Amino acid sequence: MPTITTKDGTSIYYKDWGTGQPITFSHGWPLTADAWDAQMLFLGQQGYRVIAHDRRGNGRSSQPWDGNDMDHYADDLAELYNFLDLKNAIAIGHSTGGGEVARYIGRHGSGRVAKAVLISAVPPLMLQTDKNPGGLPLSAFDGLRASVIANRSQFYQDLTLPFFGYNRSGAKISKGVQDNRKCSHGGMCTPKRRQLVLGQEKREGGTPRLCPFLLESELFKR
C-alpha cells in the first residue's frame, strides 16, 4: 500500500495510476481517495497520470489527534507533490479538498501546478461571525458532532440522503453507494476517528444541500 510519511510522522496513503500530465484529486469531507475512482479511471484512459490521497484522519491514512486543520492538509499535499516530484500538475479539489488546494497554492506557490479546479470548495471561513453573517452558526456544527457521538454509523447512513441528492423527489437511491460511502466515512466498516470539517455545499441539480450557499464574491468583499 503506497504511503508517504510527513514531517510530523503522519502516514498518508495515495494511489498513483498511469503516465502523462499529472492530475491530483483532493476529496471532500468525509470521503477518501476512492470517491474519485470513476474520474481517475476515465482520465487515466485519456493518457493522464492520476493521483489521489486519503487526507489525514480519513481512510487508510493515519488518524493523528493533532494537525486536523487546513494548513496541515495543504502541507501534506505539498509533501506528496514533492515526494512524487510532480510538475505541470492539474490540482482538483472538492469541498474540503477545494480548500486544501487553495491553501496549498497560498502556502507553497504554484510552481508545480499548471491549473487548479475547485468544485463546491469550502469558503475561507464557514463559521457565522459578526464579519461573516452568512456563515453557519456554531450550533449547527455542535449538532453534527453530537449526532456522530450518539450513533456514528446511523449518522453516516443518514448523511448519504442529502449528500447524494437522494432526498429530492423522484431520486433513485443506490443502496450500494450508500453502503460504500458509509464504510469510507468510518461507520460500521472502518471505525476510525474523523475530523469534523462540515458544511460543504452540494448543488446537485441546482438545489442547495447541507448548508446555505455563500457567494465567494461576497466573502472576498470582506
N, C-alpha and C positions, 0 to 999 in steps of 0.2 A: 504494500500500500504506500504510494508515494507521499511523503511529507517533508516539510522543512521545519526547522526549529528556530524560532525567533530569538531575538536578543534577550528577552525576558524568560526564555525557556518554554514557551508555548509551542506545541506541535500543531501545525496547520496542514490539513490534508488537501491535496489538489488532484485533479485529473487533467491530463495533457494529451490531446489527440491530434493527429495529423501533422501536416507541414504547411509552410506558406506564411503569409502575413498573420501575425498572432491576433486573436480576439480573446479578451478576457471577460469573464462574466462574474459579477458580484450579486449574490442573491439577496432577496428581501427577508425580513423577519416573518415568521420564524422557520425558514426553509433551510435547504442545504444546496450544494452544487448540483444535486440531482434534478432540481427544479428546472435546470437549463438543458437537460438531456436532448429534448427534441430540437431545440435551436442549434445545439452543438453538433448533433448528427447531421442536420441539414447543411450547416455552413462548412463542416468538415468535408462533406461530399462535394462542396463547391471549391475546394482547394485551399481552405484556410486552416491554420493551426488554432485550435480552440482549447481554452483553459478555463477551468472554474475551480474554486476552492470552497471548503466549508469554513465559514467565519468562526473565529474563536468562540467557544461556548455553544457551538452547533455541530450536529452530526458527528463526523469522525475526527474532528479536531479536538484539542484539549479543552477541558472545562475549567479554566482558571477562575479563581474567586475575584481577582482584581483585573483591571485592564479592559473591562467591558464598556468601552466608550469609543466615540468616532475617531479620536486621534490614534488609538491603538489599532482600530480596524484599518485605517489608512496606512499606518506604519507596517502592519502585517502584509498588506497588498504590496507595498514598496519592497519589502524583503522578498516576496515571491517574484516580483518583476526582476529584481537584482539577481536572485538565485538562478532564474531561467534565462537571464540576460536578454530580456525581451526588448525589442526595438520596433519603432513604427507601429505600435500596437493600437488596436481599437478597444477602448475600455467601455464596457456596457454595465450599467448598474440599474437594478430595480429597487424602488422603495428605499429601505435602509442601505442597500447596495449602491443606490444612486448617490446618497450622501457620502458613502465611503469613497466612491470615485472622485467626487468633487473635492472632498477633504484631501485625498491623495495628491491631486494636482495642486491644491493650495499649499500643501506642506512640502511636497517633493518635486514640484515642477512638472513640465510637460515634455521633458527631454526624451522620454521613452514612449510617449503617447502621441499618435497622429490625430486621433479623433476620440471624442467621448460621447456616449449616448446615455442620457439619463431618462429612465422610464418611471413615471409617477414617483419621482425621488422625494424623500423626506425633505422638508424645509430646514433651514439652519436652526430654527427654534420651533418646537412643537407645543411647548407649554404655554398656556394663557398667562400673560403678564400685562402690566399697565402699558408697556410698549408693544405688546403683541396681543391685542384683544381678540384677534381671530383664531388664536390657538386653542388647544383643548385644556379644560380645567383639570387641576391635579386630581380631582375626584374620579375622573374618567380613567386615569392610569391606576389609581388605587383600587378601583372596582375590578379592573382586569387582573391585577396582581392577586386580589382576594379570590377571584374565580379560579385562577391557576392553583393556588394553595388548597382550595376547598376540594376540587376534583379535577386534577390535571388532565386526565385522559378525556373526560367529557368536555372540558373546555376546548381542547383542540378539535374534537369531533364537531362540536357546535360551530367552531370558527370557520370550518370549511364551507358552511352555507353562505355567509356574506362574502367570504374571501374569493370564492369562485363564481359568485353571482347566482348561486343556486336558490336564493330567496326571491328571485324575480319570477313573475307569473310566467308559466309555461317552460321554465328551465328544466332541462333534462339532467338529473343528478346521476353522477357516476360514483357508485359505491367503491370502485377500485381507486379512483382519485382520492376520495375521502379517506380510505384506509391507508393509502400510501402516504398521504400528507400527514396523517395523524402520527405515523411512525417517524417521519422525518422531523416532526415538531417536537418529538421527545415525549410522546404519550405512553401507551402501554408497551410499545415495541422497544423503545430505547429511552428508559427513564433517566434522563440526564438533566442537569441544571441548565436553564436557559436565561440569557439576559433579556429582560423585557425592554424592547425598543419598539414602542407601539404607536399606532395612529397613522400608518401609511394609508394612502387613499387608493381605492380601486375604482376606476371609471370604466368598467366593462359595459358596453352598450350605451355609454354616455350617462350612466347613472352612478352618482357618488356612493361609495360603500365605506363603511367602517369609521370614517371621520369626516368632518366638514372640510371642504376644499378651500385652501387659501392661495390666491394667485401669487406666483413668485414676484410679479411686478409690484404687488402691494408690499411684500416682505422687504424688497430692496429699496423701497421708498424710505424705510425707517432706519 
